[in-house]
């Protein structure tokens, strides 16, 4: 039965996707209603949580759930970007090869990145594919086809991850996502796919030459996988049975390739070649058995090769007598490259549907926003040109007292045009309306300024806190710096600050204009009787009503009114121009993958606004001509009136009132626009403030988690090893100088004389006698105590601990007794005259002395046994300590490994570093 390797899954933790995604939709897509996406958000969150549960099922239905969640991640990548400075969702994943402990694994990585979530999901998809492929019925045709399909898809996914993981994960990934690890996993999956094809070929009884090439390619792929698995950076990562399986299969499939090629030689009647290949096949299968040990799965093939070799030798000895050639002289078998990595499909699930189809991709949304900004600039510029021209013509006519000077020729008390203007001002609220708008404006400004100030202060406080922690913990504070994450929000806040500064300057200009024309506006706001009484007496220039100059002035003023009416229509067309840019931006994104918004917008805006710009320019040019004619005609009119001096004061006031009307209309429009501007700016600033507050809260939560992890790491950091004991504190058999001997005698109690008891405590205990466990049979000292036998006066290791106790802080100069004895300084130790140990361990106190094995040392890491000689592991049944980087081979008693069959013998002894199993291909060698 085939023994396939399946990759374990990465474990993750549930997260809440609804709240951060909904907040982003509300803050970013101003025209979208977040309530319309409640169901889609709930379905997306449920889909993610289902992947956590269903991934344990080794079935295609569970695989489809992973497919659909990954496809949804890809679909929202350009719509709802999950990142540290966008939608902040912390995804925490555990290393797949970290078996962990009761409370979970230690190798975790948490990143607020949708790209990291995609990488982990792809890893789990490939791993689940390998698990499903491994449990198929490999005896059936459908099961074998499904196995080949999933192994090839898993190979393609691991290979794809190897190329993208470092660009998608900006931090050091966990070991399972290391590019070397992914390369090895991809190679294993490809080799297993080739093996499945080989087994399918043997079931279908294809030609022996074809099967031999399939087997040889399988062996080559397993050899490649074995080399990648033994890289120093990842060698200790794999489960203990993986390397034996891969090494076993590499040799076994090489052997089966030689076997099937021997069948080809038999058919070609080259019996010597047949025997040579069968002998080589037998050697390879024996090496495979040595590598695999208990997991060897080629016993049936091994027996088949053995029987074929015996029969071939028998036939050749008795019938053919063909010469057996040297193995190196045989032709190469050749390779049949059938298994290949499968490309990554898009979408992966046939049942996928985008839950957020109505939301345009963020590049399209940003392009539309940028286009609207460009359009607004053009509208503002062209409307500004028209308004400036209209203001110019109004100011010129007001300075000339036109058309009021022409109407005053009839001798009316108040000119009709002025009465119309006064009535219009009164209908619009008069001076009280302007005062109200002026008083509201500072409050609106202060509200916006406070929101912006609080937002900037929150960012400053968060960055200051992060900087302080970075200076405190230095390289251990591994999270991204706040300055790198807050740059877009600071840029946005600075943009709003610049807008507010410009608005403040505009408010000052409006206020100055208001102060200049306040009296004229107040007079126009009064009733007709008060206005008439305020004006000076009418002039006596009625004789000029029928003159040519008056007629020409009236015609020119009519042209001015026509120009003004045309401008209203042009301005309306400029503001209401319609564009369908979504389709154009979508097409550009689908074709090129990016949107060149500037080029597309400039082309479309030029096409639409070019005729309107020409109309604006023509209107301004005609106005210049008409104003020149009005000034010339008015000069003649003034000359005709110059003989009458009684109307000079009246004409000056009429000019002021006309200018006051124009100023009222302009002030009202400016103040209403300012009020609307501040009211529209407030929700934008509130959105920015919400975004900043959410960011600061997420950073605070992340800071708290990271602080907790750092505290755990500091608490769990092992203390430094104790210093090496001086030679005078060593065990029996060590040499001591006279000086150290004197110190030892002064500080170590002698077994031949009692130790004086501390004052106030019980008398000292006699030293325990030498136990029988410390002696070899017959009363001789044990091998581990040979040095003690030669120096009978020295205390034994069992009688006197080799490590000294600390000094007793209560009685200077005395050694502190061990825990459980009088005077012991450990917490809970009993002291005083009436103290008795709870578990006596000396003779005569009612409890037998425990029998300790020879060489017992309580400070030895191997269950209290000392290594007393070369035979220690065999004597006491405890294996020697495994050295770092050393594999589990060879078995006990075996010296070295057999050489790879058919090739120059290797050196005897331990295996070379990096290739611990017998017969593994060495670096730079090519085996057939």
Residue pairs with C-beta under 8 A, 6 or more apart in sequence:
1 138
1 297
2 138
2 195
2 196
2 199
2 297
3 245
3 295
3 297
4 130
4 133
4 134
4 147
4 192
4 195
5 130
5 134
5 188
5 192
5 242
5 245
5 246
6 127
6 130
6 131
6 133
6 134
6 135
7 96
7 126
7 127
7 130
7 131
7 154
7 185
8 96
8 97
8 127
9 55
9 56
9 96
9 124
9 127
9 128
9 131
10 93
10 94
10 95
10 96
10 120
10 123
10 124
10 127
10 176
11 93
11 94
11 96
11 104
11 105
12 52
12 91
12 92
12 93
12 94
12 120
13 52
13 92
14 48
14 49
14 52
15 48
15 89
15 90
15 91
16 45
16 89
17 41
17 44
17 45
17 48
17 89
18 41
18 42
18 45
20 87
20 88
20 89
20 694
21 37
21 41
21 44
21 80
21 87
22 34
22 37
22 38
22 41
23 690
23 691
23 694
24 80
24 86
24 87
25 32
25 34
25 37
25 80
25 359
26 32
26 34
26 687
27 687
27 690
27 691
28 362
28 365
29 359
29 365
32 358
32 359
36 358
37 356
37 358
37 359
40 355
40 356
43 355
44 72
44 355
44 356
47 65
47 68
47 69
47 72
48 69
50 65
50 69
51 65
51 66
51 69
51 121
51 124
54 61
54 62
54 65
54 66
55 62
55 65
55 66
55 124
55 128
56 62
58 128
58 131
58 132
58 135
59 132
60 132
62 128
63 125
63 128
63 129
63 132
64 349
64 351
66 121
66 124
66 125
66 128
67 125
67 347
67 348
67 349
67 352
68 349
68 351
68 352
69 121
70 118
70 121
70 122
70 125
70 348
71 346
71 347
71 348
71 349
71 352
72 352
72 354
72 355
73 114
73 117
73 118
73 121
74 118
74 346
74 347
75 352
75 354
75 355
75 356
76 82
76 114
76 356
77 114
77 118
78 361
78 362
78 363
79 356
79 359
79 360
79 361
79 362
80 87
80 356
80 359
80 362
81 87
81 114
81 362
82 88
82 89
82 112
82 113
82 114
82 117
83 112
83 113
83 114
84 112
84 113
84 480
84 485
85 485
85 486
85 487
85 488
85 489
85 695
87 114
88 112
88 694
88 695
88 698
89 112
89 114
90 110
90 111
90 112
90 698
90 702
91 110
91 111
91 112
91 113
91 116
91 117
91 120
92 108
92 109
92 110
93 108
93 109
93 110
93 116
93 120
93 174
94 100
94 104
94 105
94 107
94 108
94 174
95 105
95 107
95 108
95 109
95 174
95 175
95 176
96 123
96 127
96 176
97 175
97 176
97 237
97 238
97 239
98 105
98 106
98 107
98 174
99 105
100 106
107 174
107 175
108 174
109 116
109 169
109 171
109 173
109 174
110 705
111 169
111 170
111 171
112 698
112 702
113 168
113 169
113 170
115 168
115 169
116 168
116 169
118 168
119 161
119 164
119 165
119 168
119 169
119 177
120 177
122 157
122 160
122 161
122 344
123 157
123 158
123 161
123 176
123 177
125 157
125 348
126 153
126 154
126 157
126 158
126 161
126 185
126 189
127 154
129 150
129 151
129 153
129 154
129 157
130 150
130 151
130 154
130 189
130 192
132 146
132 150
133 146
133 147
133 149
133 150
133 151
133 154
133 192
133 196
134 147
136 143
136 144
136 146
136 147
137 143
138 144
138 147
138 196
138 199
139 203
141 200
141 203
144 196
144 199
144 200
144 203
145 200
147 193
147 196
148 193
148 196
148 197
148 200
148 339
149 342
151 189
151 190
151 192
151 193
151 196
151 339
152 189
152 190
152 193
152 339
152 340
152 341
152 342
153 342
154 185
154 189
155 186
155 187
155 189
155 190
155 193
155 339
155 341
155 342
156 186
156 341
156 342
156 343
156 344
157 344
158 182
158 183
158 185
158 186
158 189
159 182
159 183
159 186
159 341
160 344
161 177
161 182
162 179
162 182
162 183
162 186
165 173
165 177
165 179
165 182
166 173
166 179
169 177
170 480
171 478
175 181
175 234
175 237
176 237
178 233
178 234
180 228
180 231
180 233
180 234
181 234
181 237
183 228
184 225
184 228
184 229
184 231
184 234
186 341
187 221
187 224
187 225
187 228
188 225
188 229
188 246
190 221
190 225
190 339
190 340
190 341
191 218
191 221
191 222
191 224
191 225
191 246
191 249
191 339
193 339
194 214
194 217
194 218
194 221
194 338
194 339
195 218
195 222
195 249
195 253
196 339
197 214
197 338
197 339
198 211
198 214
198 215
198 218
198 253
201 210
201 211
201 214
202 211
208 260
208 261
208 263
208 264
208 267
209 260
209 261
209 264
210 336
211 260
212 256
212 257
212 258
212 259
212 260
212 261
212 263
212 264
212 333
212 334
213 257
213 333
213 334
213 335
213 336
214 336
214 338
215 253
215 254
215 256
215 257
215 260
216 253
216 254
216 257
216 333
216 334
216 335
216 336
216 928
217 335
217 336
217 337
217 338
218 249
218 253
218 257
219 249
219 250
219 251
219 252
219 253
219 254
219 257
220 335
221 339
222 246
222 249
222 250
222 253
223 250
223 921
223 927
225 246
226 243
226 246
226 247
226 250
226 920
226 921
227 921
227 923
229 235
229 238
229 242
229 243
229 246
230 243
230 914
230 915
230 920
232 885
232 914
235 885
235 914
236 885
240 888
241 295
243 887
243 916
243 917
244 291
244 292
244 293
244 295
244 917
245 292
245 295
247 288
247 291
247 292
247 917
247 919
247 920
248 288
248 289
248 291
248 292
248 295
248 296
248 297
248 298
249 288
250 288
250 920
250 921
251 284
251 285
251 287
251 288
251 291
251 900
251 901
251 919
252 284
252 285
252 288
252 298
252 301
254 284
254 927
254 928
255 280
255 281
255 282
255 283
255 284
255 285
255 288
255 298
255 301
255 305
256 281
256 298
256 301
257 333
258 277
258 278
258 280
258 281
258 284
258 333
259 277
259 278
259 281
259 301
259 304
259 305
259 308
261 277
261 333
262 273
262 274
262 275
262 277
262 278
262 281
262 308
262 312
263 274
265 271
265 273
265 274
265 277
266 274
266 312
270 322
271 312
271 315
271 316
271 320
271 322
272 316
272 322
272 323
272 324
272 325
273 325
273 330
274 312
275 309
275 312
275 313
275 316
275 322
275 324
276 324
276 325
276 326
276 327
276 330
277 330
278 305
278 308
278 309
278 312
279 309
279 324
280 327
280 901
280 902
281 305
281 309
282 302
282 305
282 306
282 309
283 901
283 902
284 901
284 902
284 919
285 298
285 301
285 302
285 305
286 302
286 898
286 901
287 898
287 900
287 901
287 918
287 919
288 296
288 298
289 296
289 298
289 299
289 302
290 897
290 898
290 918
290 919
291 917
291 918
291 919
292 298
316 322
316 324
327 902
332 928
333 928
360 368
360 582
360 586
361 589
363 585
363 589
363 594
363 595
364 582
364 585
364 586
364 589
364 595
366 597
367 581
367 585
367 595
367 597
367 600
367 601
368 581
368 582
368 585
370 597
370 598
370 601
371 579
371 581
371 597
371 601
371 604
371 605
374 601
374 602
374 605
375 577
375 579
375 605
378 574
378 605
378 609
379 574
379 575
379 577
382 571
382 574
382 609
382 612
382 613
382 616
383 571
383 574
383 575
385 616
385 620
386 567
386 570
386 571
386 616
386 619
386 620
389 567
389 619
389 620
389 623
390 564
390 567
391 662
391 666
392 623
392 627
393 560
393 563
393 564
393 623
393 626
393 627
394 662
395 659
395 662
396 627
396 630
396 631
397 403
397 557
397 560
397 630
397 658
398 655
398 658
398 659
398 662
399 655
399 659
400 630
400 631
400 634
400 655
401 651
401 654
401 655
401 658
402 553
402 557
402 630
402 634
403 415
403 417
403 553
403 554
403 557
404 415
404 417
404 418
404 654
404 655
404 657
404 658
405 637
405 651
405 654
406 550
406 553
406 554
406 557
407 415
407 416
407 417
407 418
408 415
408 538
408 539
408 541
408 647
408 650
408 651
408 654
409 539
409 541
409 542
409 544
409 545
409 550
410 542
410 545
411 538
411 539
411 540
411 542
412 538
413 532
413 535
413 538
414 528
414 531
414 532
414 535
415 654
418 531
418 654
418 657
418 658
419 528
419 531
421 524
421 657
421 658
421 661
422 524
422 525
422 526
422 528
422 531
422 657
422 661
424 661
425 521
425 524
425 525
425 661
425 664
426 524
426 525
428 664
428 668
429 436
430 521
430 524
430 525
431 518
431 521
431 522
431 525
432 525
433 668
434 514
434 521
434 664
434 667
434 668
434 671
437 668
437 671
437 672
437 674
437 675
438 510
438 511
438 514
438 671
440 675
441 507
441 671
441 674
441 675
441 678
444 674
444 675
444 678
444 679
444 682
445 500
445 503
445 504
445 507
445 678
447 678
447 682
448 500
448 678
448 681
448 682
448 685
449 500
451 682
451 685
451 686
451 689
452 493
452 496
452 497
452 500
452 685
452 688
454 689
455 493
455 685
455 688
455 689
455 692
456 490
456 493
458 689
458 692
458 693
458 696
459 482
459 486
459 489
459 490
459 493
459 692
459 696
461 696
462 482
462 486
462 695
462 696
462 699
462 700
463 482
463 483
463 486
465 703
466 479
466 481
466 482
466 699
466 703
467 481
467 482
469 477
469 703
469 707
470 477
470 481
473 710
476 710
476 713
477 706
477 710
478 706
479 702
479 703
479 706
482 699
485 695
486 695
489 688
489 691
489 692
489 695
492 688
493 688
496 681
496 684
496 685
496 688
499 681
500 681
503 674
503 677
503 678
506 670
506 674
507 674
510 667
510 670
510 671
510 674
513 663
513 666
513 667
514 663
514 667
516 663
517 659
517 660
517 663
517 664
517 667
519 656
519 660
520 656
520 657
520 659
520 660
520 661
520 663
521 660
521 661
521 663
521 664
521 667
523 531
523 534
523 657
523 660
524 531
524 657
524 660
524 661
524 664
526 534
534 653
535 650
535 653
535 654
536 647
536 649
536 650
536 653
537 646
537 650
538 647
538 650
539 641
539 644
539 646
539 647
539 650
539 651
540 644
540 646
540 647
541 640
541 641
541 644
541 647
544 550
544 637
544 640
544 641
547 640
549 633
549 636
549 637
549 640
550 637
552 629
552 633
553 630
553 633
553 634
553 637
556 626
556 629
556 630
556 633
557 630
559 626
560 623
560 626
560 630
563 619
563 622
563 623
563 626
566 619
567 619
570 612
570 615
570 616
570 619
573 612
574 609
574 612
574 616
577 608
577 609
577 612
579 604
579 608
581 600
581 601
581 604
584 600
584 604
585 595
585 597
585 600
588 594
588 595
588 596
588 600
589 595
641 647
725 802
725 803
725 804
726 740
727 734
727 735
727 736
727 740
728 736
728 740
728 741
728 743
728 744
729 744
729 802
729 803
729 804
730 736
730 802
731 787
731 797
731 802
732 785
732 787
732 788
732 791
732 794
732 795
732 796
732 797
733 786
733 787
733 788
733 790
733 791
734 787
736 744
747 804
747 815
748 795
748 800
748 804
749 755
749 800
750 795
751 767
751 795
751 799
751 800
752 793
754 764
754 766
755 764
756 764
757 763
757 764
757 822
758 808
758 811
758 814
758 822
758 823
759 811
760 832
760 833
761 822
761 823
761 831
761 832
761 833
761 835
762 822
762 833
762 835
765 842
766 842
767 799
768 799
768 841
768 842
768 843
768 849
769 843
770 796
770 798
770 799
771 798
771 849
771 851
771 852
772 851
773 851
773 852
773 853
773 854
773 856
774 781
774 782
774 785
774 796
774 798
774 852
774 854
775 781
775 782
775 854
776 782
776 783
776 854
780 789
781 788
781 789
782 854
782 855
782 868
783 854
783 855
783 868
783 869
784 854
784 855
784 866
784 868
784 869
785 796
785 797
785 854
785 855
788 794
788 796
788 797
797 857
798 852
798 856
801 818
801 858
802 857
802 859
803 859
804 815
805 815
805 816
805 817
805 818
806 815
806 816
806 825
807 813
807 814
807 815
807 816
808 814
808 815
808 816
808 817
808 823
808 825
809 816
809 825
810 825
811 823
814 823
816 823
816 824
816 825
817 823
817 824
817 825
817 829
818 824
818 826
819 826
819 829
820 829
820 837
820 838
820 839
821 829
821 837
822 830
822 831
822 832
822 835
823 829
823 831
824 830
824 831
830 836
830 837
837 845
839 847
840 846
840 847
841 847
841 849
841 850
842 849
843 849
853 865
853 876
854 868
855 865
855 866
855 868
856 864
856 865
856 866
857 864
857 865
857 866
858 864
860 866
860 867
861 881
862 876
862 878
862 881
863 878
865 872
865 876
865 878
866 872
868 875
872 878
872 880
873 879
873 880
873 892
874 892
885 913
886 910
886 916
887 911
887 916
887 917
888 916
889 897
889 911
889 916
889 917
889 918
890 896
890 897
890 910
895 908
895 909
896 906
896 907
896 908
896 909
896 910
896 911
897 906
897 911
897 917
897 918
897 919
898 918
898 919
899 905
899 906
899 918
899 919
900 906
900 918
900 919
900 920
900 921
900 927
901 919
903 927
911 917
911 918
911 920
912 922
914 923
915 921
915 922
921 927
